[in-house]
Amino acid sequence: MSISWRRRVVRWFSHPGSQAWTLLGPGMSWLIVFFLVPILIMLAYSFMPRGIYGGVDSGVTLEHYARFIDPLYLDVLQRTFLWSLACTVICLVLGYPVAYLIAGSGRWRHLLLLLVVLPFWTSFLVRTFALIFLLRDTGLINDWLLRLGLTHEPLIILYTPAAVMVGLVYGFLPLMILPVYASLEKLDASLLEAAEVLGARPSASFWRVTLPLSMPGVIAGSLLVFIPALGSFLTSDLLGGAKQMMIGNLVQNQFAAARNWPFGSAASFIVMVLVLVAVLIYLRIRGRGPAGTLP
């Protein structure tokens, strides 16, 4: 390597902007190869005809997007959005008090955080099978209900919408607790003291100070729960059976059993576009607040 090229290389790595791109390079390369490229391939598949024996054929068609307008698939899409929204609301109602308790627990904070993330140490599939043993007719829940005399026959819990909702909430609840805790942990205690000095009751202090300042964590947690819940298929498959289908099950069946890759790709992109539009509209509305900035 000549001296001039060495100088150019040294100058490139010494420039602050070049150093930033050098650090971003490995991560961006990974995302491009394993995220962007597969998405572009699926986008191309969604406009191609289905092959006779599966896969795709050459050509361009919009029949897969038109097929999704069928009431059967729209009903699956509506059910998925409603269940994901309900899961998000339940996780918020259950997770916010837990995060609030952890943020004010002092020396017990690290132990409680460990208990929150402890389920992630076990495979999600194993945890879902554990719920099956709890919710089935001969499971632990029905066994205790019968022993306590609260019921005279086993309750039908498994393979119902309630079982699917229990599985979704159980799986995604930590994703709500952790962002909310991060916002509450950074809360300036002097603001609460100022509210108390000014005569605010604890309830008023919570609604006027704590909750607004923790909204970034609430929004982040809601997105972290809502978006994965939309694509969830394992929970509804195992806990809901074939009777409780979500959009994730539809896409998985098209790629596996039906071997209709173009329609599965089209269904995936329709859901992706709907989620992106909803998130962008929400962020635009939040950006028009009094401060003019996003939370």
PyMOL commands that set and color helices and strands:
alter all, ss='L'
color gray80, all
select helices_A, chain A and resi 3-14+16-46+63-67+71-103+106-121+124-135+140-147+161-185+189-197+202-213+215-231+234-243+247-255+261-287
alter helices_A, ss='H'
color red, helices_A
deselect
rebuild
show_as cartoon
